[in-house]
């Protein structure tokens, strides 16, 4: 039996005939939120519309009191228009936040009962279904208590530790040509600005997908990978400048050495291999 937050089942679960519907609330990293329900009609729960997806159900759900991550198999999910196979293959759903709960479909305004909550790990597609690992909040306990020392900066450019304003370092351009993983822009950027940065596709079938920039030259940017679906050219992209995380770059290019999150002058293991006087 499913037990509510207070330790007892709600009244509608105690009825002889239970009008139960499974509901999934999925929030992608790009801000897209969808709701799906196993009921044969759409439901409104908490102001969010849950579209009918009768073929979608948890084929296997395992939960326990240990700190191990829960896993689940969702069958028939790819048949929903909201979750396309191409989006799964492109990784759009990796890391999405998931809430699985049950509700009374005759009175969806009643408080639902949450069964599982967490984020999706890597998604593996299996024909007309997919398998995903549900990573609960205890996953955060795997993080180190304190950061390890490193000669390079541990912050990401523009985050709360770095504090560099990315607004003037964000640019909108058009990709006019593609050669393998090299993309040519309609207008050049400042030399050295985009290495280790990010390119976000803003149009076409690849819209919303981000790709790291691994190198640049005077004519093009070299991407870590191309999206699984080739965009029609020309296409608008958003470019966010990058940083190689070296102290010299932080000091000279960004004037931000005070926020450098690394130990550039701390001796490393190579000190033990040096000869006396070397």
Residue pairs with C-beta under 8 A, 6 or more apart in sequence:
1 9
1 13
2 9
2 13
2 102
2 113
2 115
3 9
3 113
4 10
4 111
4 113
5 114
9 113
10 110
10 111
10 113
12 18
12 19
12 104
12 107
12 110
13 20
13 113
19 104
19 105
19 106
20 102
20 103
20 104
20 105
21 37
21 38
21 39
21 43
21 102
21 103
21 104
21 105
21 108
22 37
22 38
22 56
22 57
22 58
22 100
22 101
22 102
23 35
23 36
23 37
23 38
23 43
23 45
23 50
23 100
23 101
23 102
23 103
23 112
24 35
24 36
24 37
24 50
24 56
24 74
24 98
24 99
24 100
25 33
25 34
25 35
25 48
25 50
25 98
25 99
25 101
26 33
26 34
26 35
26 36
26 83
26 93
26 96
26 97
26 98
27 33
27 96
27 97
27 98
28 92
28 93
28 96
29 94
29 95
29 96
30 92
30 208
32 208
33 48
34 51
34 82
34 83
35 45
35 48
35 49
35 50
35 51
36 50
36 51
36 53
36 56
36 77
36 80
36 82
36 83
37 43
37 50
37 51
37 52
37 53
37 105
38 53
38 54
38 56
38 57
39 50
39 52
39 54
39 105
40 52
40 54
41 52
41 105
42 49
42 50
42 51
42 52
43 49
43 50
43 52
43 103
43 105
43 108
44 50
44 108
45 103
45 108
45 109
45 112
46 112
51 80
51 82
53 76
53 77
53 79
53 80
53 82
55 75
55 76
55 79
56 74
56 75
56 76
56 77
56 79
56 80
57 74
57 75
57 76
58 72
58 73
58 74
58 100
59 73
59 74
59 75
59 129
60 71
60 72
60 73
61 70
61 72
61 100
61 115
61 116
62 70
62 71
62 72
63 70
63 115
63 116
64 70
67 138
67 141
69 118
69 121
69 133
69 134
69 135
69 136
69 138
69 139
70 116
70 118
70 134
70 136
71 131
71 132
71 133
71 134
72 100
72 116
72 132
72 134
73 129
73 131
74 129
74 130
74 131
74 132
75 128
75 129
76 128
76 129
77 83
77 129
77 130
78 84
78 85
78 88
78 125
78 127
78 128
78 129
78 130
79 128
83 93
85 125
86 205
86 228
86 229
87 93
88 123
88 125
88 130
89 125
89 228
90 206
90 209
90 227
90 228
90 229
91 123
91 209
92 208
92 209
93 120
93 123
93 132
94 120
94 121
94 122
94 123
95 119
95 120
95 121
96 119
96 120
97 118
97 119
97 120
98 116
98 117
98 118
98 119
98 120
98 132
98 134
99 114
99 116
99 117
100 114
100 115
100 116
100 117
101 112
101 113
101 114
101 115
102 112
102 113
102 115
103 110
103 112
103 113
104 110
116 134
116 136
117 136
117 137
118 134
118 135
118 136
118 137
118 139
119 134
119 135
119 139
120 132
120 133
120 134
120 135
121 132
121 133
121 134
121 135
122 132
122 133
123 130
123 131
123 132
124 130
124 131
124 132
147 154
147 261
149 262
149 263
149 266
150 262
150 263
151 262
151 263
151 264
151 266
151 268
152 244
152 245
152 246
152 262
152 264
153 162
153 243
153 245
153 246
153 247
153 250
153 260
153 261
153 262
154 161
154 245
154 261
154 262
155 161
155 162
155 259
155 261
156 162
157 164
157 166
157 240
157 241
157 242
157 243
158 164
158 165
158 166
158 169
158 240
161 259
161 261
162 256
162 259
162 261
163 256
163 259
164 254
164 256
164 259
166 240
166 241
169 193
169 240
169 241
170 238
170 239
170 240
170 241
171 189
171 238
171 239
171 241
172 202
172 236
172 237
172 238
172 239
173 185
173 186
173 187
173 189
173 236
173 237
173 239
174 185
174 186
174 187
174 234
174 235
174 236
174 237
175 183
175 184
175 185
175 186
175 231
175 233
175 234
175 235
175 237
176 184
176 185
176 186
176 233
176 234
177 183
177 184
177 233
178 184
178 226
178 230
178 233
179 220
180 226
181 222
181 223
181 224
181 225
181 226
182 220
182 221
182 222
182 223
183 199
183 220
183 221
183 223
183 237
184 219
184 220
185 220
185 221
185 237
186 234
188 218
189 239
191 216
191 218
192 216
193 216
193 241
193 242
194 213
194 216
194 221
194 239
194 241
194 242
195 213
195 214
195 215
195 216
195 242
195 244
196 212
196 213
196 214
196 242
196 243
196 244
196 245
197 212
197 213
197 239
197 240
197 241
197 242
198 210
198 211
198 212
198 213
198 239
198 240
198 242
199 210
199 211
199 212
199 213
199 221
199 223
199 237
199 238
199 239
200 208
200 209
200 210
200 211
200 237
200 238
200 239
200 240
201 207
201 208
201 209
201 210
201 211
201 227
201 231
201 235
201 237
202 235
202 236
202 237
202 238
203 231
203 235
203 236
204 229
204 231
204 232
204 235
205 227
205 229
205 231
206 227
206 229
206 230
206 231
206 235
209 227
211 223
211 224
211 225
211 226
211 227
212 223
212 224
213 221
213 222
213 223
213 224
213 239
213 242
214 222
214 223
214 224
215 221
215 222
216 222
243 249
243 250
243 253
243 254
245 262
246 264
247 257
247 260
247 262
247 264
250 256
250 257
250 259
250 260
251 257
251 260
